[in-house]
């Protein structure tokens, strides 16, 4: 059996990151181009952008729905 190069904690963090990346990519891909442009241009300086805020909430919701692989 091959030993993992990651500790259990690191593997868990990577699993969470992967869930959020998958959710981000899936949702982003289905957005209209104008929303994609707003999200891509967002620098994080303005917290009141409705499109970005709604996108972030949706990514979190979908990522948390992905079942863990344990």
N, C-alpha and C positions, 0 to 999 in steps of 0.2 A: 504494500500500500504506500503510495507516494504521500509524503508529508507536505501539507500546505505551507506556502511561504507566508501566509497571513495568520495572525492570531484569531481566535474566535470573535473578539471584539472588532477587529479590523474587517473580518469577513462580514459581520453583521452590518457595519457601516457601508461597505461596498454594496451589499444587497439592497439596502435602503436607497442608496444613491442610484442604483440601477433602476429601481422601481420608479423613482421620480424622473429619471431621464427617459424611460419608456413612455411614461404618461405625458411628459412635455412634448416629445416628438410626435406622438399619436395625435394629441390635441392640436398642436401647431400646424401639422400637415393638413388638417381639415378646416382651418380658418380661412376666411377670405383674405386675399392678398393685402388689402388695406389694413387689416388687423395685424397681419404678420409684419408689415412695415412698421407699425407703431410699436410692437413688442421688440422688434430687432433694434429699433432706434432708441429704446428706453435705456437711460444711463443709471437709473435708480435714484436720481436726484429729486424727482418729483413723485411723491407718494400718492398724489390725488388723481392719477390717470385711471379712469374707470376701466378702460379696455385691459390694461396691464393687471389691474387688481382682480378683475373677473377671471382673467386667464390664470393667474397664480392660484386663486381659490379652486378653480376647476382642476388644475394639475395636482394640487394637494388631495382633492377629493378622489380623483381617479387613482393616484398612487397608493392611497391608503386602502383602496378596495382590492388591490392586487394581493392575492393571498401569499403568505410567507411560504417558503419552500422547505420548512422543517417538518 
